[in-house]
């Protein structure tokens, strides 16, 4: 499993980095000789936080850690707080208490069907999970200063909430997975850089805007399904997905753009998404699991100009699959950068496309070039099927076919 490691060092080393203006606002650091978390607030300042067993944080303050019970007509919360500065916590627009905390050291997981507005005006960190749920009257949920959540963000069952926004959130330690929000039209995460496990969205039938412009790493899976009226998907800064990449049942999506994505740590799957006409992965170099696209009736061309390795962990079964209602796909090519398809196995199955002769020739030639030299992994003893309504290979493709057959491959084409 992929890992995400925060920058780390002793208190002295982090102080030296601050003196040298080498910190970044919103960046999380581990102080190794104290086993505590700190976060940069500028190039030369940072804030450190208390452990639950200690008395206070914020760079060594001595304020007490106290257990608070806050009770209002529509709320009862019990949690542990670290007192640092006066802060406001509002329910339905009313300040319930000055909680004097900028870090919640437990989970936020409240349920209340009568609350219409919930605001944590100055909270910057949550050491547990953010999991409010069953708040079907909620129209406003605000965390304007929140920068990190050490576990999960999983709000759910908020039937009338329209927007989910975390303007300063930089890091999520585990999973981002909101659910059951029938009226939600926008998810705005403009500062988010790292997700320590999964990014999951499923069943958002009103969502029209998904903005995650600065996300660089998803250490786990990317799973986006049944977001029915979203038309454009763009993750401009995303470089690494540590596990599966899965997009499916996107009935309005036409454009899919991941210009910086370099590595997918397991399978790459797009299906079914019948309205997608264009997808772009110009920087993708490695897919560790199976590559599969299906039920994409509007897709006419697909290319991965930088791809070097596909299905690097596959020892049996399929490596590349294009099937089931991909009859508009005319162009699918593999670049000269290709070094590997499959580990010691992995078939090529293209049974529904309408590839032109140039594409058929390209696939056969590129597979034949994987001869075990020049850092390539030998492609041998596999099945290669290119049927559907795809063209018959030319003499160039047939020569490459002969090379593959001589290595024990079975090649089937029209």
DAMODA-V584184 format. One record per residue. RES is the residue in one letter. PHI is phi in radians with two decimals (999 if undefined). D_LAST is the distance of its C-alpha to the last C-alpha in Angstrom with 2 decimals. Layout:
res=RES phi=PHI d_last=D_LAST
res=RES phi=PHI d_last=D_LAST
This chain:
res=X phi=999 d_last=40.86
res=X phi=-1.17 d_last=41.37
res=X phi=-2.13 d_last=44.98
res=X phi=-2.06 d_last=46.81
res=X phi=-1.94 d_last=50.15
res=X phi=-1.35 d_last=52.87
res=X phi=-1.06 d_last=55.01
res=X phi=-2.57 d_last=57.99
res=X phi=3.02 d_last=61.29
res=X phi=-1.24 d_last=64.94
res=X phi=-0.98 d_last=67.21
res=X phi=-1.11 d_last=68.67
res=X phi=-1.18 d_last=65.29
res=X phi=-1.22 d_last=64.28
res=X phi=-1.08 d_last=67.71
res=X phi=-1.14 d_last=67.17
res=X phi=-1.11 d_last=63.80
res=X phi=-1.14 d_last=65.57
res=X phi=-1.06 d_last=68.28
res=X phi=-1.56 d_last=65.68
res=X phi=1.03 d_last=63.96
res=X phi=-1.86 d_last=60.73
res=X phi=-1.53 d_last=60.17
res=X phi=-2.28 d_last=57.93
res=X phi=-1.05 d_last=58.91
res=X phi=1.53 d_last=56.97
res=X phi=-1.47 d_last=55.75
res=X phi=-1.64 d_last=56.46
res=X phi=-2.23 d_last=58.23
res=X phi=-1.80 d_last=59.29
res=X phi=-1.49 d_last=62.89
res=X phi=-1.23 d_last=62.55
res=X phi=-1.49 d_last=66.25
res=X phi=-2.20 d_last=66.91
res=X phi=0.93 d_last=63.66
res=X phi=-2.43 d_last=63.48
res=X phi=-1.69 d_last=61.19
res=X phi=-2.31 d_last=62.06
res=X phi=-2.37 d_last=60.47
res=X phi=-1.16 d_last=61.02
res=X phi=-1.91 d_last=62.83
res=X phi=-2.86 d_last=62.91
res=X phi=-1.17 d_last=62.47
res=X phi=-2.28 d_last=65.77
res=X phi=-2.39 d_last=66.42
res=X phi=-2.64 d_last=64.92
res=X phi=-2.10 d_last=65.77
res=X phi=-1.94 d_last=65.78
res=X phi=-2.19 d_last=65.78
res=X phi=-1.33 d_last=67.73
res=X phi=-1.44 d_last=66.53
res=X phi=-0.98 d_last=67.39
res=X phi=-1.43 d_last=70.15
res=X phi=-1.86 d_last=71.84
res=X phi=-1.96 d_last=74.12
res=X phi=1.74 d_last=72.47
res=X phi=-2.35 d_last=69.90
res=X phi=1.06 d_last=69.58
res=X phi=1.40 d_last=70.56
res=X phi=1.70 d_last=73.18
res=X phi=-1.17 d_last=75.05
res=X phi=-2.01 d_last=77.35
res=X phi=-1.15 d_last=76.71
res=X phi=-1.37 d_last=76.51
res=X phi=-1.63 d_last=73.49
res=X phi=-2.31 d_last=74.41
res=X phi=-1.65 d_last=72.97
res=X phi=-2.00 d_last=73.06
res=X phi=-2.13 d_last=72.78
res=X phi=-1.89 d_last=72.25
res=X phi=-2.17 d_last=72.87
res=X phi=-2.24 d_last=72.56
res=X phi=-1.01 d_last=72.45
res=X phi=-2.16 d_last=68.68
res=X phi=-2.72 d_last=67.95
res=X phi=-2.44 d_last=68.91
res=X phi=-2.18 d_last=67.42
res=X phi=-2.12 d_last=68.44
res=X phi=-2.72 d_last=67.13
res=X phi=-1.83 d_last=68.40
res=X phi=-2.13 d_last=69.04
res=X phi=-1.82 d_last=70.02
res=X phi=-1.34 d_last=72.71
res=X phi=-2.31 d_last=72.35
res=X phi=-2.41 d_last=72.96
res=X phi=-1.06 d_last=73.70
res=X phi=-2.34 d_last=70.52
res=X phi=-1.82 d_last=69.90
res=X phi=-2.26 d_last=67.96
res=X phi=-2.02 d_last=67.72
res=X phi=-2.17 d_last=67.01
res=X phi=0.91 d_last=66.91
res=X phi=1.42 d_last=68.34
res=X phi=-1.88 d_last=71.34
res=X phi=-1.23 d_last=72.01
res=X phi=-1.36 d_last=72.47
res=X phi=-2.86 d_last=73.69
res=X phi=-1.47 d_last=73.76
res=X phi=-1.28 d_last=71.71
res=X phi=0.95 d_last=72.47
res=X phi=-2.51 d_last=69.10
res=X phi=-2.06 d_last=66.16
res=X phi=-2.50 d_last=64.24
res=X phi=-1.56 d_last=63.60
res=X phi=-1.70 d_last=63.62
res=X phi=-2.54 d_last=62.04
res=X phi=-1.52 d_last=59.35
res=X phi=-1.83 d_last=59.50
res=X phi=-2.48 d_last=58.31
res=X phi=-1.49 d_last=60.50
res=X phi=-2.21 d_last=60.01
res=X phi=-2.87 d_last=62.06
res=X phi=-1.42 d_last=61.17
res=X phi=-1.83 d_last=64.04
res=X phi=-1.21 d_last=63.53
res=X phi=-1.84 d_last=62.32
res=X phi=-2.51 d_last=62.60
res=X phi=-2.39 d_last=62.31
res=X phi=-2.31 d_last=62.95
res=X phi=-1.92 d_last=63.28
res=X phi=-1.19 d_last=64.66
res=X phi=-2.21 d_last=65.18
res=X phi=-1.16 d_last=63.17
res=X phi=-1.94 d_last=61.15
res=X phi=-2.61 d_last=59.91
res=X phi=-2.27 d_last=59.04
res=X phi=-1.39 d_last=59.09
res=X phi=-1.88 d_last=57.41
res=X phi=-2.02 d_last=54.92
res=X phi=-1.85 d_last=55.01
res=X phi=-2.41 d_last=54.22
res=X phi=-1.12 d_last=56.23
res=X phi=-2.68 d_last=55.05
res=X phi=0.88 d_last=56.00
res=X phi=-2.13 d_last=57.64
res=X phi=-1.40 d_last=56.59
res=X phi=-1.82 d_last=59.33
res=X phi=-1.24 d_last=58.52
res=X phi=-1.96 d_last=57.87
res=X phi=-2.35 d_last=58.74
res=X phi=-2.31 d_last=57.75
res=X phi=-2.16 d_last=58.89
res=X phi=-2.33 d_last=58.66
res=X phi=-1.17 d_last=59.43
res=X phi=-1.95 d_last=60.38
res=X phi=-1.10 d_last=58.15
res=X phi=-2.00 d_last=56.53
res=X phi=-2.59 d_last=55.29
res=X phi=-2.23 d_last=54.53
res=X phi=-1.32 d_last=54.45
res=X phi=-2.04 d_last=52.43
res=X phi=-1.92 d_last=50.45
res=X phi=-1.99 d_last=50.42
res=X phi=-2.47 d_last=49.54
res=X phi=-1.17 d_last=51.42
res=X phi=-2.67 d_last=50.55
res=X phi=0.95 d_last=51.64
res=X phi=-2.22 d_last=53.04
res=X phi=-1.20 d_last=52.30
res=X phi=-1.99 d_last=53.89
res=X phi=-1.16 d_last=53.40
res=X phi=-1.71 d_last=51.65
res=X phi=-2.30 d_last=51.32
res=X phi=-2.08 d_last=50.92
res=X phi=-2.36 d_last=52.11
res=X phi=-2.27 d_last=53.18
res=X phi=-1.13 d_last=54.15
res=X phi=-2.01 d_last=55.33
res=X phi=-1.13 d_last=53.27
res=X phi=-1.86 d_last=51.97
res=X phi=-2.46 d_last=50.90
res=X phi=-2.11 d_last=49.85
res=X phi=-1.21 d_last=50.25
res=X phi=-2.14 d_last=47.83
res=X phi=-1.98 d_last=45.78
res=X phi=-1.84 d_last=45.68
res=X phi=-2.67 d_last=44.80
res=X phi=-1.22 d_last=46.60
res=X phi=-2.74 d_last=45.88
res=X phi=0.93 d_last=47.00
res=X phi=-2.28 d_last=48.10
res=X phi=-1.15 d_last=47.21
res=X phi=-1.79 d_last=48.94
res=X phi=-1.15 d_last=47.92
res=X phi=-1.87 d_last=46.65
res=X phi=-2.52 d_last=46.82
res=X phi=-2.16 d_last=46.57
res=X phi=-2.12 d_last=48.21
res=X phi=-2.29 d_last=48.29
res=X phi=-1.21 d_last=49.14
res=X phi=-1.89 d_last=50.60
res=X phi=-1.08 d_last=48.47
res=X phi=-2.01 d_last=47.29
res=X phi=-2.36 d_last=46.53
res=X phi=-2.08 d_last=45.37
res=X phi=-1.32 d_last=46.09
res=X phi=-2.45 d_last=43.63
res=X phi=-1.93 d_last=41.40
res=X phi=-2.00 d_last=40.82
res=X phi=-2.30 d_last=40.01
res=X phi=-2.29 d_last=39.94
res=X phi=-2.63 d_last=38.89
res=X phi=1.36 d_last=39.98
res=X phi=-1.90 d_last=41.61
res=X phi=-1.64 d_last=41.28
res=X phi=-2.05 d_last=43.74
res=X phi=-1.23 d_last=42.84
res=X phi=-2.02 d_last=42.26
res=X phi=-2.28 d_last=43.34
res=X phi=-2.27 d_last=42.37
res=X phi=-2.08 d_last=44.02
res=X phi=-2.36 d_last=43.82
res=X phi=-1.26 d_last=44.08
res=X phi=-2.04 d_last=45.51
res=X phi=-1.22 d_last=43.75
res=X phi=-1.85 d_last=42.74
res=X phi=-2.33 d_last=42.05
res=X phi=-2.04 d_last=40.85
res=X phi=-1.28 d_last=41.47
res=X phi=-1.88 d_last=39.71
res=X phi=-1.73 d_last=36.95
res=X phi=-1.93 d_last=36.00
res=X phi=-2.34 d_last=35.27
res=X phi=-2.23 d_last=35.16
res=X phi=-2.46 d_last=34.24
res=X phi=0.95 d_last=35.36
res=X phi=-1.88 d_last=37.19
res=X phi=-1.35 d_last=36.47
res=X phi=-2.01 d_last=38.00
res=X phi=-1.21 d_last=37.58
res=X phi=-1.81 d_last=35.65
res=X phi=-2.34 d_last=35.72
res=X phi=-2.22 d_last=35.57
res=X phi=-2.45 d_last=36.89
res=X phi=-2.06 d_last=38.19
res=X phi=-1.17 d_last=39.22
res=X phi=-1.91 d_last=40.97
res=X phi=-1.17 d_last=39.06
res=X phi=-1.87 d_last=38.19
res=X phi=-2.28 d_last=37.70
res=X phi=-2.08 d_last=36.44
res=X phi=-1.34 d_last=37.45
res=X phi=-2.24 d_last=35.33
res=X phi=-1.36 d_last=32.56
res=X phi=-1.94 d_last=31.35
res=X phi=-2.42 d_last=30.52
res=X phi=-2.21 d_last=30.27
res=X phi=-2.73 d_last=29.60
res=X phi=0.93 d_last=30.62
res=X phi=-1.86 d_last=31.75
res=X phi=-1.33 d_last=31.71
res=X phi=-2.10 d_last=33.23
res=X phi=-1.21 d_last=32.09
res=X phi=-1.96 d_last=30.45
res=X phi=-2.25 d_last=31.12
res=X phi=-2.26 d_last=30.94
res=X phi=-2.30 d_last=32.69
res=X phi=-2.29 d_last=33.59
res=X phi=-1.20 d_last=34.54
res=X phi=-1.88 d_last=36.39
res=X phi=-1.09 d_last=34.45
res=X phi=-1.95 d_last=33.95
res=X phi=-2.33 d_last=33.47
res=X phi=-2.04 d_last=32.15
res=X phi=-1.36 d_last=33.65
res=X phi=-2.57 d_last=31.26
res=X phi=-1.32 d_last=28.21
res=X phi=-2.10 d_last=26.85
res=X phi=-2.35 d_last=25.81
res=X phi=-2.24 d_last=25.50
res=X phi=3.11 d_last=25.01
res=X phi=-1.50 d_last=25.60
res=X phi=-2.61 d_last=26.77
res=X phi=-1.27 d_last=25.34
res=X phi=-1.72 d_last=27.55
res=X phi=-1.18 d_last=26.80
res=X phi=-1.81 d_last=25.60
res=X phi=-2.48 d_last=26.51
res=X phi=-2.36 d_last=27.15
res=X phi=-2.32 d_last=28.68
res=X phi=-2.34 d_last=29.19
res=X phi=-1.21 d_last=30.14
res=X phi=-1.88 d_last=32.22
res=X phi=-1.17 d_last=30.23
res=X phi=-1.94 d_last=30.10
res=X phi=-2.55 d_last=29.75
res=X phi=-2.14 d_last=28.24
res=X phi=-1.40 d_last=29.61
res=X phi=-1.92 d_last=27.62
res=X phi=-1.19 d_last=24.17
res=X phi=-1.80 d_last=22.47
res=X phi=-2.51 d_last=21.22
res=X phi=-2.29 d_last=20.66
res=X phi=-2.72 d_last=19.95
res=X phi=0.90 d_last=21.26
res=X phi=-2.16 d_last=21.67
res=X phi=-1.17 d_last=20.91
res=X phi=-1.73 d_last=22.65
res=X phi=-1.29 d_last=21.30
res=X phi=-1.86 d_last=19.59
res=X phi=-2.60 d_last=19.79
res=X phi=-2.62 d_last=20.74
res=X phi=-2.56 d_last=22.08
res=X phi=-2.29 d_last=24.52
res=X phi=-1.14 d_last=26.10
res=X phi=-1.92 d_last=28.51
res=X phi=-1.11 d_last=26.59
res=X phi=-2.02 d_last=27.46
res=X phi=-2.45 d_last=26.92
res=X phi=-2.20 d_last=24.75
res=X phi=1.02 d_last=25.44
res=X phi=-1.17 d_last=28.33
res=X phi=-1.82 d_last=29.80
res=X phi=-1.45 d_last=26.71
res=X phi=-1.98 d_last=26.99
res=X phi=-2.74 d_last=24.68
res=X phi=1.35 d_last=22.33
res=X phi=-1.90 d_last=20.10
res=X phi=-1.88 d_last=20.67
res=X phi=-2.26 d_last=18.30
res=X phi=-2.29 d_last=17.10
res=X phi=-2.30 d_last=15.68
res=X phi=-2.66 d_last=15.37
res=X phi=0.99 d_last=17.26
res=X phi=1.08 d_last=17.77
res=X phi=-2.11 d_last=16.54
res=X phi=-1.22 d_last=14.80
res=X phi=-1.61 d_last=16.94
res=X phi=-1.31 d_last=15.93
res=X phi=-1.80 d_last=14.69
res=X phi=-2.13 d_last=16.21
res=X phi=-2.51 d_last=16.41
res=X phi=-2.25 d_last=17.78
res=X phi=-1.99 d_last=19.73
res=X phi=-1.44 d_last=22.93
res=X phi=-1.21 d_last=24.50
res=X phi=-1.30 d_last=27.01
res=X phi=-1.08 d_last=24.66
res=X phi=-2.06 d_last=26.45
res=X phi=-2.77 d_last=25.13
res=X phi=-2.34 d_last=22.43
res=X phi=1.44 d_last=23.99
res=X phi=-1.54 d_last=27.25
res=X phi=-2.21 d_last=26.60
res=X phi=-2.89 d_last=23.53
res=X phi=2.10 d_last=21.08
res=X phi=-1.49 d_last=17.36
res=X phi=-1.85 d_last=14.80
res=X phi=-2.23 d_last=13.30
res=X phi=-2.19 d_last=11.43
res=X phi=-2.12 d_last=10.35
res=X phi=-2.26 d_last=11.98
res=X phi=-1.41 d_last=11.85
res=X phi=-2.12 d_last=10.80
res=X phi=-1.12 d_last=10.84
res=X phi=-1.31 d_last=11.51
res=X phi=-1.08 d_last=10.63
res=X phi=-1.07 d_last=13.94
res=X phi=-1.22 d_last=13.32
res=X phi=-1.06 d_last=10.14
res=X phi=-1.02 d_last=12.30
res=X phi=-1.02 d_last=15.27
res=X phi=-1.08 d_last=14.17
res=X phi=-1.13 d_last=13.31
res=X phi=-1.16 d_last=16.52
res=X phi=-1.19 d_last=18.65
res=X phi=-1.18 d_last=17.84
res=X phi=-1.14 d_last=18.59
res=X phi=-1.27 d_last=21.79
res=X phi=-1.45 d_last=23.04
res=X phi=-1.90 d_last=24.89
res=X phi=1.55 d_last=28.12
res=X phi=-1.83 d_last=30.10
res=X phi=0.91 d_last=31.49
res=X phi=1.18 d_last=31.77
res=X phi=-1.58 d_last=28.11
res=X phi=-1.79 d_last=27.24
res=X phi=-0.99 d_last=25.22
res=X phi=-1.75 d_last=21.64
res=X phi=-2.66 d_last=21.19
res=X phi=0.92 d_last=20.52
res=X phi=-2.21 d_last=18.06
res=X phi=-1.76 d_last=14.75
res=X phi=-2.17 d_last=12.05
res=X phi=-2.17 d_last=9.30
res=X phi=-2.28 d_last=7.26
res=X phi=-2.18 d_last=5.58
res=X phi=1.13 d_last=7.91
res=X phi=-1.93 d_last=7.68
res=X phi=-1.19 d_last=6.86
res=X phi=-1.23 d_last=6.48
res=X phi=-1.29 d_last=5.14
res=X phi=-1.14 d_last=8.06
res=X phi=-1.42 d_last=11.28
res=X phi=-1.02 d_last=13.74
res=X phi=-1.10 d_last=15.11
res=X phi=-1.15 d_last=12.11
res=X phi=-1.19 d_last=11.67
res=X phi=-1.14 d_last=15.42
res=X phi=-1.14 d_last=15.29
res=X phi=-1.02 d_last=12.75
res=X phi=-1.05 d_last=15.40
res=X phi=-1.10 d_last=18.06
res=X phi=-1.15 d_last=16.62
res=X phi=-1.08 d_last=16.20
res=X phi=-1.15 d_last=19.77
res=X phi=-1.68 d_last=20.91
res=X phi=1.63 d_last=19.77
res=X phi=-1.45 d_last=16.57
res=X phi=-1.85 d_last=13.64
res=X phi=-2.03 d_last=10.33
res=X phi=-2.08 d_last=7.16
res=X phi=-2.63 d_last=3.79
res=X phi=-1.31 d_last=0.00
